[in-house]
């Protein structure tokens, strides 16, 4: 993958190329950016630049990198057991799947990856078995005599044991060994790892960059491209899902609408509370990654409603598909309850991620929502 294949982020491309050409190559770098901002494609393009730009046979090198088959390009990413890998899952056992995934979804999310390997109802991690495999790979000499590059995707999914195992290697790697850690949430990476990396923060993609890519690469009309780019919120992965109408937003919207309507009616009504219990049971039966994505969707919905409530229509991109009218819901989301709603949703995501009981977490969240939706805004 070459720099010119990466969408936008021109200032980051320039920085990486110039620093490498001038010999300023940090041994451990942290690429920080939200889903769809291009952190993983940029890491691969940077790795290819390091491996091939200083190679005696750049053409052959680029072909190997394009296929993700260069012997000095290594990957670690979240995995779990599936039908083919029954125990001790590590990235090396999923390399063929990984190559196909990058070829088709270079801007894909962790959920897309878990879907790709058939385990979307599980949570992927980077465990101690993975860390031991990384150590073994990087102890070997460079196959082609140049750099060795280890890309760790979704580095926040490293558990404590794995992080501690890699700590010494990241601090003092072998000569010409470069670590690129890619993360969507640097706060979840332990400080001892984070402090040893030079961080590079990726902004969300601009609407113009997304729109231009849709027009040129996907033959989308100017109007449709502009509309999709606006709704995508700087996330090219989301833009592609919107383009192909395979986004889960319709299902999420149906869940959300049923939830807020029931929560609003449940205050002081025991019969309706039973419906909230049933709703919580339904969502709890889905996988944890789906639950987290749904709660993220809820956060977005509440924020959009508040923006509409405060007459910031130019910032509202959400278009409902079920007939639910955002304009009628908006007055119930305001300065008097939005902070509490956001806190409880984020807390729920946190506890689900740490394997809390989803039924209890979602029901507790639902009961609190019944109170929040009836809360009045303080008038100044």
Backbone torsions as a table, in degrees:
resi	resn	phi	psi	omega
1	UNK	NA	126.8	-177.2
2	UNK	-99.7	159.3	179.8
3	UNK	-57.3	-36.1	-176.7
4	UNK	-72.9	-5.8	176.0
5	UNK	-93.3	-6.0	-179.0
6	UNK	-87.5	135.6	-178.9
7	UNK	-75.5	125.3	173.1
8	UNK	59.4	-148.4	178.1
9	UNK	53.2	40.5	-174.5
10	UNK	-62.0	-37.4	-177.6
11	UNK	-67.1	-33.0	179.1
12	UNK	-72.8	-42.3	176.2
13	UNK	-56.6	-47.4	-178.0
14	UNK	-61.2	-44.3	-179.8
15	UNK	-61.0	-46.1	-177.4
16	UNK	-65.4	-42.4	-178.8
17	UNK	-66.9	-48.1	-177.0
18	UNK	-65.2	-43.0	-179.0
19	UNK	-64.3	-38.9	179.3
20	UNK	-67.8	-42.7	180.0
21	UNK	-64.3	-28.3	179.3
22	UNK	-91.2	5.8	176.7
23	UNK	80.1	10.1	178.7
24	UNK	-96.8	85.4	-176.4
25	UNK	-119.7	99.9	178.8
26	UNK	-59.9	141.5	-177.0
27	UNK	-75.1	-17.2	177.5
28	UNK	-142.1	121.0	-178.7
29	UNK	-126.2	147.9	180.0
30	UNK	-118.6	113.5	177.0
31	UNK	-93.7	114.5	-174.3
32	UNK	-112.5	123.8	178.1
33	UNK	-171.5	154.1	-179.8
34	UNK	-71.9	164.9	177.3
35	UNK	-50.3	136.8	175.2
36	UNK	79.2	6.6	-179.9
37	UNK	-88.7	-11.9	174.6
38	UNK	100.3	19.2	-178.6
39	UNK	-63.7	-45.6	-179.2
40	UNK	-68.3	-49.0	176.0
41	UNK	-57.0	-37.6	179.2
42	UNK	-66.9	-39.0	178.2
43	UNK	-62.6	-41.1	179.5
44	UNK	-67.7	-42.2	179.1
45	UNK	-64.1	-40.0	178.6
46	UNK	-65.7	-43.6	178.1
47	UNK	-60.6	-42.3	179.6
48	UNK	-64.0	-38.5	178.0
49	UNK	-62.8	-43.5	-179.8
50	UNK	-66.2	-40.5	-175.9
51	UNK	-75.8	-35.4	-170.1
52	UNK	-104.9	-29.0	-176.0
53	UNK	-66.7	-26.2	-179.4
54	UNK	-107.7	15.2	-177.5
55	UNK	-90.2	151.3	177.2
56	UNK	-72.6	-22.8	-179.5
57	UNK	-131.7	78.3	-172.8
58	UNK	-63.2	-35.8	-176.9
59	UNK	-63.4	-48.0	178.8
60	UNK	-64.5	-41.1	179.3
61	UNK	-59.2	-45.6	-179.0
62	UNK	-64.4	-36.1	178.1
63	UNK	-63.7	-43.9	179.1
64	UNK	-62.8	-42.4	-178.8
65	UNK	-68.5	-38.5	178.6
66	UNK	-58.6	-33.6	179.3
67	UNK	-91.3	2.2	-176.3
68	UNK	56.8	39.1	-178.2
69	UNK	-121.2	15.5	177.3
70	UNK	-70.5	130.7	-175.2
71	UNK	-65.8	-16.4	179.3
72	UNK	-104.1	9.7	175.4
73	UNK	-108.3	117.1	-174.5
74	UNK	-120.7	152.4	-179.9
75	UNK	-131.8	147.0	166.9
76	UNK	-135.5	137.7	-175.9
77	UNK	-155.6	164.1	-177.5
78	UNK	-64.2	133.8	177.4
79	UNK	-139.7	169.4	174.4
80	UNK	-156.8	175.0	-179.9
81	UNK	-70.6	148.1	173.9
82	UNK	-144.6	-164.7	-176.4
83	UNK	-62.6	-28.8	-177.4
84	UNK	-95.1	-31.3	-179.0
85	UNK	-114.5	105.1	-171.5
86	UNK	-87.4	-27.3	-178.8
87	UNK	-153.9	160.8	-179.5
88	UNK	47.8	57.3	-179.3
89	UNK	-70.1	132.0	173.4
90	UNK	-137.0	162.0	-173.7
91	UNK	-59.2	-35.7	-178.3
92	UNK	-56.9	-29.1	-178.8
93	UNK	-79.3	-8.6	-177.5
94	UNK	-118.5	17.4	-171.6
95	UNK	-62.7	-40.2	179.7
96	UNK	-63.4	-42.9	176.2
97	UNK	-61.4	-41.2	-178.4
98	UNK	-62.8	-43.2	179.3
99	UNK	-62.8	-41.5	178.1
100	UNK	-66.1	-39.2	179.9
101	UNK	-62.9	-47.3	-179.7
102	UNK	-65.7	-35.7	-179.8
103	UNK	-65.6	-32.1	-175.5
104	UNK	-105.1	-28.8	-175.7
105	UNK	-137.4	61.8	-177.6
106	UNK	-62.3	-22.9	177.7
107	UNK	-99.8	13.3	-175.4
108	UNK	-66.3	160.9	-178.4
109	UNK	-95.9	173.8	175.3
110	UNK	-60.4	-40.2	178.8
111	UNK	-62.3	-41.7	177.4
112	UNK	-60.5	-40.2	179.3
113	UNK	-64.5	-46.2	-179.7
114	UNK	-64.8	-35.9	173.3
115	UNK	-61.1	-42.1	-176.3
116	UNK	-60.6	-34.6	-179.6
117	UNK	-100.6	11.5	171.2
118	UNK	75.7	29.1	-178.4
119	UNK	-134.2	39.0	-175.4
120	UNK	-64.9	-14.4	177.8
121	UNK	-90.3	4.0	177.5
122	UNK	-114.6	171.2	174.9
123	UNK	-108.7	128.9	176.8
124	UNK	-83.7	145.5	176.0
125	UNK	-135.1	163.8	169.5
126	UNK	-109.1	103.5	-171.2
127	UNK	-101.9	-173.1	-175.1
128	UNK	-67.7	-31.3	175.3
129	UNK	-60.7	-40.8	177.3
130	UNK	-63.2	-45.3	-178.8
131	UNK	-60.4	-40.7	178.6
132	UNK	-64.4	-37.4	178.8
133	UNK	-67.5	-39.3	177.5
134	UNK	-61.5	-44.7	179.7
135	UNK	-59.8	-44.4	-179.8
136	UNK	-61.9	-44.6	-178.4
137	UNK	-62.1	-43.4	-172.2
138	UNK	-83.5	-9.7	174.6
139	UNK	-76.4	-20.5	178.9
140	UNK	-76.2	153.6	177.6
141	UNK	-70.0	155.7	176.1
142	UNK	-59.2	130.9	-176.5
143	UNK	-64.8	-38.1	-176.5
144	UNK	-109.0	11.7	172.4
145	UNK	82.8	-0.7	179.2
146	UNK	-107.2	-136.4	-179.8
147	UNK	-75.0	155.9	163.3
148	UNK	-116.6	133.6	-177.8
149	UNK	-124.3	127.9	175.6
150	UNK	-113.9	114.0	176.8
151	UNK	-98.9	120.1	177.0
152	UNK	-107.9	105.4	-176.9
153	UNK	-88.5	138.9	-176.1
154	UNK	57.2	53.1	-174.9
155	UNK	-60.6	-21.1	178.3
156	UNK	-67.4	-12.7	178.7
157	UNK	-87.1	3.7	173.4
158	UNK	-69.7	128.9	174.7
159	UNK	-80.5	172.6	-173.9
160	UNK	-60.5	-41.5	-178.1
161	UNK	-62.3	-43.1	179.4
162	UNK	-65.8	-44.3	-179.1
163	UNK	-60.6	-44.0	-179.9
164	UNK	-66.4	-34.2	179.5
165	UNK	-66.8	-34.0	-176.6
166	UNK	-91.4	-10.5	-171.5
167	UNK	-55.5	-50.5	-177.6
168	UNK	-63.7	-40.5	-178.3
169	UNK	-66.9	-39.0	178.8
170	UNK	-68.8	-35.1	-179.5
171	UNK	-72.0	-42.0	-178.1
172	UNK	-133.6	75.0	-179.1
173	UNK	-74.5	161.8	173.9
174	UNK	-59.6	162.9	-177.9
175	UNK	-57.5	139.5	178.7
176	UNK	58.5	32.0	175.3
177	UNK	-109.4	127.4	-177.2
178	UNK	-120.6	127.1	172.8
179	UNK	-97.6	132.5	170.5
180	UNK	-123.0	107.9	177.6
181	UNK	-94.4	127.8	-178.2
182	UNK	-111.9	128.8	-175.7
183	UNK	-143.7	150.1	170.7
184	UNK	-97.5	-16.0	-176.6
185	UNK	-145.0	92.1	-176.3
186	UNK	-68.5	-20.1	-179.9
187	UNK	-66.7	-21.2	-179.6
188	UNK	-88.5	-1.9	176.0
189	UNK	-91.0	133.7	-176.3
190	UNK	-63.0	146.6	-172.4
191	UNK	-61.3	-32.5	-178.1
192	UNK	-66.3	-30.5	174.3
193	UNK	-78.4	-47.3	-175.8
194	UNK	-59.7	-39.3	-176.3
195	UNK	-69.5	-15.7	-179.5
196	UNK	-95.5	2.0	-178.3
197	UNK	-114.5	147.0	171.8
198	UNK	-89.6	117.6	-173.3
199	UNK	-86.2	141.3	175.3
200	UNK	-129.9	116.2	-174.0
201	UNK	-96.5	129.1	-178.8
202	UNK	-99.2	124.2	173.1
203	UNK	-73.8	163.6	171.5
204	UNK	-61.6	152.3	177.9
205	UNK	-66.9	147.0	178.2
206	UNK	-75.0	155.3	177.1
207	UNK	-60.4	-36.2	-179.3
208	UNK	-64.3	-42.9	179.6
209	UNK	-64.4	-42.6	179.1
210	UNK	-65.3	-46.3	-179.1
211	UNK	-59.9	-47.1	-179.5
212	UNK	-60.9	-40.2	-179.8
213	UNK	-66.6	-40.2	178.5
214	UNK	-64.2	-39.3	-179.1
215	UNK	-68.3	-47.5	-174.0
216	UNK	-77.3	-46.2	-172.3
217	UNK	-92.0	-20.4	-174.8
218	UNK	-125.4	9.1	174.5
219	UNK	52.8	43.2	177.6
220	UNK	-91.3	142.5	178.4
221	UNK	-65.2	157.7	-177.8
222	UNK	-56.7	-45.7	-177.1
223	UNK	-65.7	-45.7	-179.7
224	UNK	-65.9	-38.7	179.4
225	UNK	-63.1	-42.5	179.3
226	UNK	-63.8	-40.6	-179.9
227	UNK	-65.4	-46.5	179.8
228	UNK	-64.0	-43.5	-179.4
229	UNK	-60.1	-37.2	179.4
230	UNK	-67.3	-41.7	-178.3
231	UNK	-74.9	-22.1	-173.2
232	UNK	-74.9	-16.0	178.0
233	UNK	57.2	39.5	177.6
234	UNK	77.9	10.2	-176.0
235	UNK	-111.8	106.4	-176.7
236	UNK	-69.1	-29.6	175.9
237	UNK	-61.6	-43.4	178.3
238	UNK	-66.3	-37.4	178.9
239	UNK	-59.2	-42.5	179.3
240	UNK	-66.8	-38.8	177.5
241	UNK	-64.8	-40.2	177.3
242	UNK	-65.1	-39.0	-179.7
243	UNK	-62.7	-41.8	-175.8
244	UNK	-93.9	5.2	177.9
245	UNK	55.0	31.1	177.8
246	UNK	-111.7	21.2	176.7
247	UNK	-70.9	148.9	177.6
248	UNK	-84.0	5.8	-174.5
249	UNK	-60.2	-32.7	-179.8
250	UNK	-64.4	-46.8	177.7
251	UNK	-62.9	-44.6	179.5
252	UNK	-61.0	-40.0	179.3
253	UNK	-63.5	-41.8	178.7
254	UNK	-62.0	-42.5	177.2
255	UNK	-63.1	-44.3	-177.0
256	UNK	-64.1	-46.7	-178.3
257	UNK	-61.8	-45.3	177.8
258	UNK	-60.6	-37.6	-177.3
259	UNK	-67.4	-53.5	-175.1
260	UNK	-68.6	-34.5	177.9
261	UNK	-66.0	-43.2	179.9
262	UNK	-68.7	-41.9	179.8
263	UNK	-62.3	-37.3	-179.6
264	UNK	-66.5	-38.0	-178.4
265	UNK	-81.8	-15.3	-170.1
266	UNK	-77.2	-16.8	-175.9
267	UNK	-62.2	115.6	178.4
268	UNK	73.8	12.3	-177.9
269	UNK	-126.8	99.5	-174.5
270	UNK	-62.4	-33.4	-179.0
271	UNK	-64.4	-37.3	-179.3
272	UNK	-75.8	-29.1	176.8
273	UNK	-57.7	-35.7	177.3
274	UNK	-60.3	-34.2	177.7
275	UNK	-67.1	-35.7	176.5
276	UNK	-65.4	-37.5	177.6
277	UNK	-63.1	-43.9	179.2
278	UNK	-65.2	-39.1	177.8
279	UNK	-62.2	-44.8	179.9
280	UNK	-61.8	-39.8	178.6
281	UNK	-63.0	-40.8	-179.2
282	UNK	-62.0	-48.7	-178.4
283	UNK	-67.9	-35.4	-178.3
284	UNK	-65.6	-21.3	-179.8
285	UNK	-77.8	-14.1	176.4
286	UNK	-80.6	170.6	179.4
287	UNK	-71.3	161.0	-177.3
288	UNK	-64.8	-36.3	178.0
289	UNK	-64.2	-39.0	176.9
290	UNK	-64.5	-42.8	178.9
291	UNK	-60.8	-42.8	180.0
292	UNK	-66.0	-41.5	179.1
293	UNK	-65.5	-36.9	177.8
294	UNK	-65.2	-43.2	-179.9
295	UNK	-66.4	-34.4	173.1
296	UNK	-62.9	-39.9	177.1
297	UNK	-61.9	-41.5	178.8
298	UNK	-61.7	-42.0	176.7
299	UNK	-57.2	-46.2	179.9
300	UNK	-62.4	-41.4	-178.2
301	UNK	-63.5	-45.7	179.8
302	UNK	-63.6	-40.5	-179.8
303	UNK	-65.7	-40.1	178.2
304	UNK	-64.2	-39.8	178.6
305	UNK	-62.9	-41.4	-179.7
306	UNK	-66.0	-40.9	177.7
307	UNK	-60.0	-41.1	178.5
308	UNK	-66.9	-37.7	179.1
309	UNK	-61.3	-35.4	-178.0
310	UNK	-99.4	26.3	170.4
311	UNK	61.8	33.2	176.4
312	UNK	-104.7	56.0	-175.1
313	UNK	-58.1	-30.2	-178.2
314	UNK	-67.2	-15.8	178.5
315	UNK	-99.1	-2.1	-177.7
316	UNK	-93.3	115.3	-177.9
317	UNK	-111.5	-14.0	-173.7
318	UNK	-70.0	132.9	175.0
319	UNK	-122.6	117.3	-177.7
320	UNK	-75.1	152.4	-176.1
321	UNK	-113.7	-8.8	-174.6
322	UNK	-101.4	0.0	-175.8
323	UNK	93.1	-5.5	177.2
324	UNK	-65.0	129.9	-174.5
325	UNK	-96.4	109.2	-179.3
326	UNK	-59.9	-34.1	-177.7
327	UNK	-64.1	-33.7	179.4
328	UNK	-79.5	-26.4	178.8
329	UNK	-81.1	-31.0	-172.6
330	UNK	-52.2	-41.6	-177.8
331	UNK	-60.9	-16.7	-179.1
332	UNK	-87.9	-1.5	178.7
333	UNK	-120.8	116.5	-171.4
334	UNK	-153.0	-176.0	-176.6
335	UNK	-62.3	-22.5	-177.9
336	UNK	-78.2	-15.2	-178.6
337	UNK	-136.3	-11.8	-173.1
338	UNK	-63.6	-37.8	-179.1
339	UNK	-66.0	-39.5	177.8
340	UNK	-67.1	-41.4	179.3
341	UNK	-62.1	-47.1	-179.6
342	UNK	-62.3	-41.7	-179.2
343	UNK	-61.9	-46.2	-176.9
344	UNK	-67.5	-37.4	177.1
345	UNK	-65.5	-43.8	178.3
346	UNK	-65.5	-38.0	176.5
347	UNK	-63.1	-40.9	179.8
348	UNK	-62.9	-43.3	177.4
349	UNK	-60.1	-43.6	180.0
350	UNK	-59.1	-47.2	-176.2
351	UNK	-72.2	-36.1	176.9
352	UNK	-65.2	-40.5	179.4
353	UNK	-61.8	-27.7	-179.2
354	UNK	-101.0	28.1	171.4
355	UNK	64.2	30.7	171.8
356	UNK	-68.7	164.4	179.1
357	UNK	-69.5	111.2	-172.7
358	UNK	-62.6	-37.6	-179.4
359	UNK	-60.1	-46.5	-178.4
360	UNK	-67.2	-43.9	-178.7
361	UNK	-60.8	-46.8	-176.9
362	UNK	-70.9	-37.1	178.1
363	UNK	-67.9	-40.9	177.0
364	UNK	-61.1	-44.0	177.3
365	UNK	-60.6	-42.1	-178.6
366	UNK	-64.3	-43.1	-179.2
367	UNK	-64.9	-36.7	177.4
368	UNK	-68.7	-36.0	179.8
369	UNK	-63.8	-33.5	178.5
370	UNK	-58.7	-34.8	179.0
371	UNK	-78.0	-42.3	-176.9
372	UNK	-62.3	-41.0	-176.0
373	UNK	-67.4	-22.7	179.1
374	UNK	-95.2	-0.2	-178.6
375	UNK	-74.6	135.0	-178.7
376	UNK	-89.3	148.1	177.0
377	UNK	-76.8	134.2	177.0
378	UNK	-69.1	126.6	178.6
379	UNK	-91.8	128.6	-179.8
380	UNK	-81.6	NA	NA
